[in-house]
Amino acid sequence: MGAIRTPRDKWIEEGLRALAAGGPEAVRVEVLAQTLGVSKGGFYGYFRNRAGLLEEMLDTWEQGVTEDVIERIERDGGNPRERLGRLFDFVGSSDTPVTGAGVELAIRDWARRDEGVALRLRRADNRRMDYLRELYGAFCPDEGDVEARCLITFSLRIGDHLIAADNGPRSRREVLAAVRARLLG
């Protein structure tokens, strides 16, 4: 019986974990193979080189934080407020190698130094903002209000993990629930 190959998506997921932990410099074939408990030979059955892996990691991330999330939210239908509620719940609880805050922040940092990554990030951010505009625009008649809600919602997704301040007498969860209620109100 032949050896079972480590699936392509496992290499990509482990690459995203390494990216989240240490940036693109931390994505090394030898280290990934060691973490996966395999030889690096299997890597080359899927990817030409490290650059090929980085490209597929970015493809996976972009698809995962845009179309996959949107499809997941739209699947159960409902009115725009219900879909926004599901989006808040999903984003607040999702910590996969693709959708986790660590990868989000690592890609944003990487984009500061790499024009190609910056273009992908802009495309993903624009797609996410367009989806928020679609949902908020269905029940907010004021375009300025729609933009403000979209920016606040998106900023919470990106920045919540960076805020170390206490929330007074409330827990972070309570404060976020209050923000959600006001945005959806």
KOLKOL-584844 format. One line per field, with one value per residue (C-alpha): residue number from 1; residue in three letters; x, y, z. Coordinates in Angstrom, 2 decimals. Each point is the difference from the previous one (the first is absolute). Layout:
BEGIN
num <- [NUM / ...]
residuo <- [ALA / ...]
px <- [X / ...]
py <- [Y / ...]
pz <- [Z / ...]
***
This chain:
BEGIN
num <- [1 / 2 / 3 / 4 / 5 / 6 / 7 / 8 / 9 / 10 / 11 / 12 / 13 / 14 / 15 / 16 / 17 / 18 / 19 / 20 / 21 / 22 / 23 / 24 / 25 / 26 / 27 / 28 / 29 / 30 / 31 / 32 / 33 / 34 / 35 / 36 / 37 / 38 / 39 / 40 / 41 / 42 / 43 / 44 / 45 / 46 / 47 / 48 / 49 / 50 / 51 / 52 / 53 / 54 / 55 / 56 / 57 / 58 / 59 / 60 / 61 / 62 / 63 / 64 / 65 / 66 / 67 / 68 / 69 / 70 / 71 / 72 / 73 / 74 / 75 / 76 / 77 / 78 / 79 / 80 / 81 / 82 / 83 / 84 / 85 / 86 / 87 / 88 / 89 / 90 / 91 / 92 / 93 / 94 / 95 / 96 / 97 / 98 / 99 / 100 / 101 / 102 / 103 / 104 / 105 / 106 / 107 / 108 / 109 / 110 / 111 / 112 / 113 / 114 / 115 / 116 / 117 / 118 / 119 / 120 / 121 / 122 / 123 / 124 / 125 / 126 / 127 / 128 / 129 / 130 / 131 / 132 / 133 / 134 / 135 / 136 / 137 / 138 / 139 / 140 / 141 / 142 / 143 / 144 / 145 / 146 / 147 / 148 / 149 / 150 / 151 / 152 / 153 / 154 / 155 / 156 / 157 / 158 / 159 / 160 / 161 / 162 / 163 / 164 / 165 / 166 / 167 / 168 / 169 / 170 / 171 / 172 / 173 / 174 / 175 / 176 / 177 / 178 / 179 / 180 / 181 / 182 / 183 / 184 / 185]
residuo <- [MET / GLY / ALA / ILE / ARG / THR / PRO / ARG / ASP / LYS / TRP / ILE / GLU / GLU / GLY / LEU / ARG / ALA / LEU / ALA / ALA / GLY / GLY / PRO / GLU / ALA / VAL / ARG / VAL / GLU / VAL / LEU / ALA / GLN / THR / LEU / GLY / VAL / SER / LYS / GLY / GLY / PHE / TYR / GLY / TYR / PHE / ARG / ASN / ARG / ALA / GLY / LEU / LEU / GLU / GLU / MET / LEU / ASP / THR / TRP / GLU / GLN / GLY / VAL / THR / GLU / ASP / VAL / ILE / GLU / ARG / ILE / GLU / ARG / ASP / GLY / GLY / ASN / PRO / ARG / GLU / ARG / LEU / GLY / ARG / LEU / PHE / ASP / PHE / VAL / GLY / SER / SER / ASP / THR / PRO / VAL / THR / GLY / ALA / GLY / VAL / GLU / LEU / ALA / ILE / ARG / ASP / TRP / ALA / ARG / ARG / ASP / GLU / GLY / VAL / ALA / LEU / ARG / LEU / ARG / ARG / ALA / ASP / ASN / ARG / ARG / MET / ASP / TYR / LEU / ARG / GLU / LEU / TYR / GLY / ALA / PHE / CYS / PRO / ASP / GLU / GLY / ASP / VAL / GLU / ALA / ARG / CYS / LEU / ILE / THR / PHE / SER / LEU / ARG / ILE / GLY / ASP / HIS / LEU / ILE / ALA / ALA / ASP / ASN / GLY / PRO / ARG / SER / ARG / ARG / GLU / VAL / LEU / ALA / ALA / VAL / ARG / ALA / ARG / LEU / LEU / GLY]
px <- [0.00 / 1.40 / 0.51 / -2.88 / 0.87 / -0.66 / -2.88 / 0.68 / -2.41 / 1.96 / 3.14 / -1.97 / -1.61 / 3.34 / 1.50 / -2.76 / 0.69 / 3.68 / -0.88 / -2.20 / 2.75 / 2.96 / -0.84 / 0.94 / 3.62 / -1.25 / -1.52 / 2.83 / -0.44 / 2.29 / -1.77 / -3.46 / 1.02 / 1.34 / -3.19 / -2.11 / 2.22 / 0.86 / 2.94 / 0.21 / -0.02 / -3.81 / -0.08 / 1.47 / -2.76 / -2.38 / 2.05 / 2.83 / 1.70 / -0.59 / -1.32 / -2.63 / -1.12 / -0.17 / -2.13 / -2.42 / -0.14 / -1.07 / -2.56 / -1.42 / -0.12 / -1.66 / -2.65 / -0.50 / -0.60 / -2.19 / -2.04 / 0.04 / -1.22 / -2.63 / -1.23 / -0.24 / -2.02 / -2.28 / -0.68 / -2.57 / -1.77 / -1.92 / -0.26 / 3.12 / -0.02 / -0.14 / 2.85 / 2.05 / -0.66 / 1.30 / 2.99 / 0.81 / -0.35 / 2.13 / 2.78 / 0.06 / 0.36 / 2.05 / 3.60 / 1.06 / 3.40 / -1.69 / -2.35 / 1.86 / 1.08 / 3.68 / 0.02 / -2.06 / 2.55 / 2.99 / -1.31 / -0.60 / 3.56 / 1.36 / -1.97 / 1.94 / 3.14 / -1.34 / -2.00 / -1.54 / -1.27 / -1.26 / -2.07 / -1.54 / -0.75 / -1.70 / -2.07 / -1.07 / -0.77 / -2.03 / -1.99 / -0.74 / -1.00 / -2.24 / -1.80 / -0.48 / -1.33 / -2.49 / -1.28 / -0.08 / -1.32 / -3.10 / -1.25 / 1.98 / -1.26 / 2.86 / 3.18 / 2.15 / -1.51 / 0.64 / 3.67 / 0.44 / -1.54 / 2.13 / 3.20 / -0.78 / -0.91 / 3.11 / 2.23 / -1.28 / 1.01 / 3.51 / 0.70 / -1.80 / 2.97 / 2.38 / -1.87 / 1.32 / -2.14 / -2.41 / -3.70 / -0.95 / -2.57 / -0.97 / 1.70 / 1.28 / -2.78 / -2.63 / 1.47 / 0.14 / -3.61 / -1.01 / 1.87 / -1.68 / -3.45 / 0.59 / 1.36 / -2.91 / -2.62]
py <- [0.00 / 3.43 / 2.92 / 2.41 / 3.49 / 2.99 / 1.81 / 3.31 / 1.88 / -1.13 / 1.62 / 3.18 / 0.02 / -0.55 / 2.73 / 2.38 / -0.92 / 0.74 / 3.28 / 1.01 / -0.89 / 1.62 / 1.64 / -1.22 / -0.58 / -2.73 / -1.99 / -2.46 / -3.36 / -1.85 / 1.41 / -0.75 / -3.57 / -0.45 / 1.42 / -2.28 / -2.97 / -0.77 / 0.33 / 3.07 / -2.15 / -0.10 / 3.78 / 0.03 / -2.26 / 2.91 / 3.17 / 1.06 / 1.86 / 2.10 / 2.89 / -2.34 / -0.90 / 3.68 / 0.73 / -2.82 / 1.10 / 3.46 / -1.53 / -2.11 / 2.94 / 2.32 / -2.56 / -0.97 / 3.51 / 1.17 / -2.40 / -2.90 / 2.20 / 1.68 / -3.36 / -1.30 / 3.03 / -0.01 / -3.74 / 0.34 / 2.97 / 2.45 / 3.74 / 2.20 / 0.55 / -3.75 / -0.56 / 2.75 / -1.66 / -3.30 / 1.81 / 1.57 / -3.41 / -1.80 / 2.56 / 0.24 / -3.75 / -1.00 / -0.79 / -2.34 / 0.18 / 1.93 / 2.35 / 0.52 / 3.43 / -0.98 / -0.68 / 3.14 / 2.14 / -1.79 / 0.57 / 3.67 / 0.33 / -1.90 / 2.28 / 2.98 / -1.44 / -1.86 / 1.73 / -3.26 / -0.88 / 3.57 / -0.35 / -3.25 / 1.54 / 2.99 / -2.33 / -2.11 / 3.06 / 1.57 / -3.20 / -0.19 / 3.67 / -0.42 / -2.86 / 2.10 / 2.88 / -2.38 / -1.18 / 3.35 / 1.77 / -2.20 / 1.67 / 3.24 / 2.65 / 2.42 / -0.76 / 1.71 / -2.18 / -3.09 / 0.93 / 0.78 / -3.35 / -1.86 / 1.67 / -0.62 / -3.63 / -0.64 / 1.88 / -2.20 / -3.09 / 1.29 / 2.01 / -1.73 / -2.32 / 2.93 / 1.88 / -0.71 / 2.55 / -1.11 / 0.46 / 1.63 / -1.98 / -2.06 / -2.96 / 0.24 / -2.38 / 2.34 / 3.04 / -1.79 / -1.13 / 3.63 / 1.14 / -2.73 / 1.01 / 3.63 / -0.85 / -2.31 / 2.32]
pz <- [0.00 / -0.99 / 2.31 / 0.44 / -1.19 / 2.18 / -1.72 / -1.75 / 2.27 / 3.08 / -1.40 / -0.68 / 3.46 / 1.70 / -2.16 / 1.15 / 3.63 / -0.51 / -1.71 / 2.94 / 2.46 / -1.72 / -3.30 / -3.48 / 1.08 / 2.37 / -2.88 / -0.66 / -1.70 / 2.41 / 3.06 / -1.43 / -0.78 / 3.52 / 1.52 / -2.19 / 0.89 / -3.61 / -2.35 / -2.17 / -3.15 / -0.01 / -0.11 / -3.50 / -1.26 / 0.52 / -0.27 / -2.32 / 2.81 / 3.10 / -2.15 / -1.41 / 3.51 / 1.02 / -3.07 / 0.82 / 3.63 / -1.16 / -2.39 / 2.84 / 2.39 / -2.51 / -0.96 / 3.64 / 1.36 / -2.87 / -2.11 / 2.49 / 2.86 / -2.18 / -1.27 / 3.56 / 1.15 / -3.05 / 0.19 / 2.79 / -1.59 / 2.12 / -0.07 / -0.06 / 3.80 / 0.58 / -2.43 / 1.65 / 3.37 / -1.36 / -1.46 / 3.38 / 1.69 / -2.57 / -0.13 / 3.80 / 0.42 / -3.03 / 0.75 / -2.76 / -1.69 / -2.83 / 1.87 / 3.27 / 1.19 / -0.05 / -3.73 / -0.65 / 1.84 / -1.54 / -3.53 / 0.78 / 1.26 / -3.01 / -2.34 / 1.35 / -1.61 / -3.05 / -2.73 / -1.26 / 3.45 / 0.41 / -3.19 / 1.24 / 3.37 / -1.62 / -2.20 / 3.00 / 2.13 / -2.80 / -0.47 / 3.73 / 0.13 / -3.07 / 1.75 / 3.13 / -2.14 / -1.60 / 3.37 / 1.82 / -3.11 / 0.06 / 3.19 / 0.35 / -2.43 / 0.72 / -1.99 / 2.60 / 2.72 / -2.12 / -0.46 / 3.70 / 1.02 / -2.54 / 1.18 / 3.67 / -0.66 / -2.07 / 2.44 / 2.81 / -1.97 / -0.58 / 3.13 / 2.84 / 0.53 / 0.34 / 2.72 / 3.48 / 1.85 / 2.70 / -0.68 / 3.29 / 1.95 / -3.07 / -1.60 / -3.56 / -1.02 / 1.49 / -1.73 / -3.34 / 0.45 / 0.62 / -3.13 / -2.01 / 1.27 / -0.96 / -3.43 / -0.77 / 1.55]
***
